[in-house]
Every structure is written in structure tokens, then in C-alpha cells.
Amino acid sequence: MRRTLIVCHDPPFPPTSGGDLRNFGNAMAAAAFGPVCLASLAPRIGEAHPAGVDIRVAQLTNLSERRAPSLGWRRMKGESRIALPALARLKALVQDFQPDTIIVEGIALFKLLAPLRPMARQLILDMHNVESDLADQLPRKKKWRPFSSGVRPLERRAAAIVDRIWICSQLDRERLEAFVRPAIPVDLVPNGIPRADLMPRTLPPQPAISDSFPVILYVGHLGYAPNIDAAERLALAVLPRVRQALPTAKLVLAGRSPRAPVRALARLDGVSLVEDPDDTRPLLSAAHLTIVPLAMGGGTRIKILEAMAWGVPVIATPLAVEGLGLIDSEEVLLSESNDDLARLAVELCLDRARMASLRARAYDGAWSRFGPEAIRDAVRHGLGLDGTGR
């Protein structure tokens, strides 16, 4: 039996952003091997625990402690502020829960690694992205860089503290292994289908054609720079091209914490915004396709797996599907340019047989490679339960 504590920034319930979904999915997979506790730095407002899930949930701060003294006076841009009361609660939680493994979410929580090191039999850093690589993708958008130019040394320092590192894709593994110490295991723990237990295990029917056809869905954290950029590209460049051929086309933007530029897009003709959706299933059920025009980002896109597992056809840039190993023209349609993304959407909507084939292949591929069984096997390996580590 393995007792696992996962420390994340945001509360994991209800899981809405990619980070939440990965943390929740990993927790569900780890629960197959023993008790699990999910502890978040940020306080939860409202529902604290989902019904029917046997995972302990803890929050390390409350709203009144936002101005409490923090751990370490110097932080890099993008590094989370960790209040001293939060660290005290975390140490008490470790003493009470007695985890065999502590998993820390991302380099933003770097300052927790050293305090946890003497308390953890096994300490794992779960890197949703290789952040130094992500920062390098934004040379002209300095205000969007998640970290300063010192993030790579920080990643090296983290690797020197922890026992193992988890990453989302083979490509990220190669990027990371190029500059971290060679002795540390770097485990591939892919993002899985989110909320798989709530999804139909047979291909859902295709939405009917109505006065709004096609309904194009984009789901993501709408306060995150790459998603803001993609939403603007969709609403301002791709959707108008689609509407030239299909005038009733609609774009639905859905996600957590939309910033002002995204809110402004909702005032455009044919664009609507669903803020902080508790449940994306109704949105997926009504969507004819999703277009993911990401031009920056790292890790792998849970939003794409979610759409595929629901039978929603995916049109995307190559970067958006990076690390997923999807087959172009069979499981997904790929292009870089706005013109081609719009053209692919129009052609697919006018070819019902091709749309049906793409839906079926995407659905089968998602469940076979990213379903609960595959993620459980990856987490078992990442915990060292198959003889790969302590």
C-alpha cells in the first residue's frame, strides 16, 4: 500500500483547468494503490469535496491570510507566494497523514521542496510543462513569460532536491533530460481523459444540425496567456473565415477566470463566453467540433483528450497536439495557418461521412491510449511500484 500526498496550488474540485484535471486524474490513479490526500495552497470557496470520491482534501490557507508573511522574500515571476501559516499547516498535515510519497505540482511551488525534503520518503516534482521551454516560446511577449530567464537553473535546482520527476510527454522528457542531472528518473505520466468516470463508454451521437451550425467549442483556462492568444485568434481570425462559408457558425469560449481581452471577444457576433463552467459535458454534447489554434504552450492538452473522448472532432495546430502522438487526417486535422484551420473546419462540416469517421477514430484512440487503465499503469510506474525506484 502506498500513501500519497499531492500538493497543488489551486483547489482540485471541481476540476476545470488543465492543472486541476491532471492533479485530480493523478490522485484518482494513485488511489488504486493506497490512501490519497490532495492539499491546495489557494482556499476553496464553496464545494470542498465531490460526492463518491474517497480522497482526502485539505486547504493550506484561508482568505484572511493573503497578507501573512511568506516563505522566502525573493520569488521569480510565476513562482507562487507561500504564506508561512500554509507551510505550518502542510508540515502538520504530513505528520498526521504520514505519506510514503509527496508529489508537488510544478516549479511554481519550488520553495516547498526543501522544507518537504526531510519529511518525505519519496519526493516527486510533477512538471505539467517544462517551463523554461515554454518561456523560450515567448520572445516577443515578455509580459506573458511565466518565469524570468532564470527558470532553467531553478529547474536544475529542483531536480537536485527531488527523487523523481513526472512529465506529460516523451518530447518533454527529452527536453528535460537535456539539462537535468542524469541520475534522476524522469517518468512519463501522460495527461489522461478528464472525468473519465462521468463520460459515456460508447461513442455519443453527433449533435443535430440546428440554426447554429457548426458550434465550435474552445475550453481552457482563460486567464492563461497561451489560451488568451488562442481565443483571440479563433474569434478574430478563424471564425470570420468559417462564417464566410457557414454563416450560422458559433464559437463558444469556456473556462476559468477569463481576463478582459476574452470578455471583450464575447461582444463579437457569433461568440459567447461560458465563465467557470462546473460541468463541460453539456458544452461537449452540443459541440460539432473544437478548434485549438495554440501558438505557444507546453505539456499536453487535456482539452483535446476531453473532446476526443466525447467524439468531438479536433482541428488544431501541430503544437496543440504535441506529445500526444495523434495521427493527422485520421484522429485529428492539423494546420498552422488561420486560413487552413478555417478551411479544414468548413470542409469537415460539409462532409458528414468524413466527420463520422474522424469522430470514431478519435474516440477509440483517446480511450485506448489515455483512458483510466493507461494512466493508472503510468502512475504505478511513476511511484516506483514496479521496481523502478524506492
N, C-alpha and C positions, 0 to 999 in steps of 0.2 A: 504494500500500500504506500502511496506517495501523497504527502500533504503539500499542497501548493498554494502559495500566496502570490497574487498578481497585483502589482501596484501600478495604477494608471492615473492620468491627470483628471479626465472627465468621468463623471458617474457613468457606469456602463448600461444603466437601464433608464428608459428604453433605448436600445442601441439604434442610433440614427446615422452618425457619421462613420466613415471607414474605420477610424481608430476604435470607436466603440464596438463596431461589429467584429473586428479582429479580436479585441480583448474578450468579448463575450464568447465568440467561437472557440478561442483557445481555452477559456475557462470550462466550457461545456465538454470539450475533448479531454481536458485534464481530469475532469470529474469522473471519468471512467476508471481512473487509477487511484482515486482516493479523495478525501475532503479538499475543497477549494474555497478560498476566500478572495474576493475582489475588493480592493481598497482604493478609493479615489481621493485625490487631493481636493478637487473642487466639490463644494457641497451640493447635494441634490435637493431640488425644490419639488415637492410632490411625491409621486410614487417612488419608493425606495427599493422595491424588490418585485420581480414578476412572479405571478402565481405559478405553482407547479415546477419551479426550478430549485433544486437542492444545492444552492451555492450561497455561502455566507457573504453578506455585503457590508462594508464599513465605509464611512466617510471620515477623513482625517482633519477637515477644517469645518468651521461654520461661518455664516455670513458676518458675524461680529468680529472675526479675526482677520479681516482683509488687511488691516494696517498693523498687525502684530509684527514684531521683529522677525527677520527671515534668516535662513541658513546661508551664510556667506554674503559678504557685501558686494561682491563683484559677480555679475552674470553676463553671459553673452546674449546677444539678441536672439530671442526664440527660446532661451532657457527658462524653465518655469521657476517662478518665485515659490519657495517652500518655507512657509511660516514655521517658526520654532515649535509652537504648540502641535503642528501637524507631525513634525518629526518625533516629538514625545509620544503622541498617540500611536504612531507607527511602531515605535520600539515596544510600547506596551502591548500592541496587537501581536507582534512577533512572539513576545514572551507568553502570551495567552494561547495563541493558535499553534505555536511550535511547528512551523512549516519545515519540511525537508528541502523544499526549493522555493526561492523567491524570484519572481520574474518582474523586471522593471521595464515599463513601457518607454522606450525611446531615449535618445540622447538628451532630450529636453529635461529629463529627470536625473541628469548626471550627478547632481550633488547628493542624491540619496545613496549612490553606490558605495562610497567609502564608509558612511555610517552603518550600512547594512552588511558590509563585508564580514566583520567578525561575528555577526548574528546568523549568517546563512551557511548551511552545509553546502548548498549549491546555489550560486547566484547567476542569473541569466539576464542578459540585456536583449529585449525584443525590439529589433530595429524595423519599424514599419517602412522606413526608407533609409538609404544611405544618404544622410543629409548633406554631406559635403558634395556629393554628386549632384543633388538637387540644387544646391546653391550655385554650382557652376553652370547650370542651365539658364540662369537669370542674369546674364552680364549687363543687360541694358535696363533691368528693373531692380535697382539696388534697394529701393524701399520695400520690395517684396521678399528680399532674401531672408530665409528663416533664421539664418545664423550669419555671423561675421565670417571673415576669411579664416578665422582660427578654428573652424569646426572640425577640420580633419585631425589636427593634433588632439582635440577633445575626444574624438572617436578612438584614436590610438590609446589615450589615457584610459578610457572606459574599458577597452579590450584588455588592458593590463590588470584590471581590477576583477573582472568577472570570470566565471568558469566557462561559459558558453555564450554564443551569440546566435539569435534566431533572425533569419531574414526571409523575405517573401518569395524570392525568385532566384533561379540559378544565375541570372545576369547580375543581380545584386550581390550574390555570394562572390562572384569573380571580382567585382569592383572592390568589395571589402577586403578580400584576401590579398589584394594587390598592395595593401599598405598597413595591415594589422599584423601582430606577431603570429608567426606560422603555427605555433603550438596550440593555439586555442581552437576548439571545434566551432565551426560555423555551420549551423544546421538549417536546412531548407524546411521551413514550416509555412506552406502556402496559405494565403487567404482562402477561406472556404466560402461556400454558398451561405449567405447570411440568413438566419432564421429558418434553416432548412426544415426544422420540425413543423413549421407552420405552412410550408409550401406543398402544393399538390404533387404527388409522386407519379402522376401521369401528365402528359402534355396538356395544358389548359387550352380551351378553344380560342381561336383567334377572335379578337374584338370585331363586332359588326361595323360595317361602314355606315357612318351617320353623317349629320350635317358638318361635323368636324372630322375631316379625313385628309391626311393622317394626323393622329395625335402623336406628337414627338415628345418623349419624356427625357429629362435630364435630372438625375438625382446626385446630390453631393453636398458636402459641407460648403455652404455658400458664403462663408467668411474666410475661406482658404483661397489664397491667391490664384493657384492654377485653375480652380473651379470658377472663380470670378472671370478669369480670362476666357475660359471655355464657354461660359454662359453668354458673355458679350459677343463672342464670335458666332455662337449659334443664333442669337436674337438679331444681331445687326447685319450678319453676312450670309449665313446659311439659310435661315428661314425665309428671307425675302426671295432668294433664288428658287426655293421649293415652291413658294406660293405663286410664282410666275406660271408654273405648270399645274399646280394643285392649289387653287385659291382658298380652299377651306382649311388648309393645314394650320394646326395649332401647336404651339410649343408650351409645355408645362415644365417650369423650373421648380424643383422641390428640394428642400434641405434645411439644415440648421443654420441659424444666425446669419441670415442674408445681410450683407452690407449695403450701403446706399447705392452703389452702382447697379447691384442686382435688383434692388427695389425699383430703381428707375426703369429698368427693362420691362417690368410688369405693366408699365403705362403704354407700351407699344401695342399696336394692333396685332392680335393673334398670340400674344404672350400672356401667360398667367403665372402667378407665384403661389406655391404652397409652402408656407413657413413652418418649420419644425414639425413635420408630419409624425404622428405617433405610429402610423402604420402605412407602409408603402404599398401594401397589397392591392388596395383599390386603384391606386395610380398605375401599377403594373398591369392590372386586369383591363384597364381602359386604353393602354398604350398600343399603338400599331408598330412603333419602332423606337429605338433610342439612338441618338447621335452623340458621340463623345469626342469632340474635337480638341482634345488636350494637346497643348504645345509644350508643356512642362510638367514635371512631377516625377515621383519615384515609386518604388514598391510595385504592387499590382492593384488593379482597380476592382474593388468589391462591387461597385455599381454595375460593372459589366457582367460579373458572375451572377449577380442577382437577376439581371434582365434575362440572361441566357437560361437560367434555371426556371424562369417563368415562361419561356418560349417567346420572349420579345426580341425580334431581330436587332442586331447591333451593327451600326455603321460607325467607324472610328478612325482616328489617326493611328499609324503604327505605334507611336509612343504610348497611346492609351492602352494597348493590349500587350505592351512589352512584358516579357516574363511569363505570360500565360500559355505560350505555345499553341495559339489558335491558328487554324488553317484558313487563310484568306480565300474568299469566294465559296467556302464550304460551311464554316462555322461563324464567320464574320466577314464584313465587307470593309476594305481598308483604302484610305487615300489621305494625302496630306492637304490638298487644296480645298478651299471653300466651294469652288465650282464643282469639283468632283464629288465632294461629300453630298452636295445637293443633288447632283445628277444621279448618284447611286440611290439616294432616297426616292427620287421620282421613279426611276426605272423599277425599283423593287415594288413600290406601291402599285404600279401598273401591271405587274407580272405576279398574279396570285399564286401560280404554281411554284415559282421560284421562292416566293415568300414562305410558302408552306414548307418547302424543302429546307430552307435556311433555319426556320424555327425548329424543326425536328432535329437537325444535326447539332445545332447549338445546345438544345436541351439535353440531348444524350451526352455530348461532350462535357457539359458542366457537371452533371451528376456523376459521371464515371470518374472524372479526374479531380473534382473539387467538392465532392459530397462528404457527408459526415464520416464515413469509414476511412476515406483517404486522409482527412485531416487528423483523425484520431491516431492513425498509424504514424503520421509525421510528428505529432506531439509526443507520442511514446518514444520515438527515436530522439527527439529534442530534449526530453527529460533524462535520457541516458538509460531508459528501462530495457533496452535491448542489448545491453552490454557495451555501449559506446561511451560510457562515462560514469562518473561517480554518483 
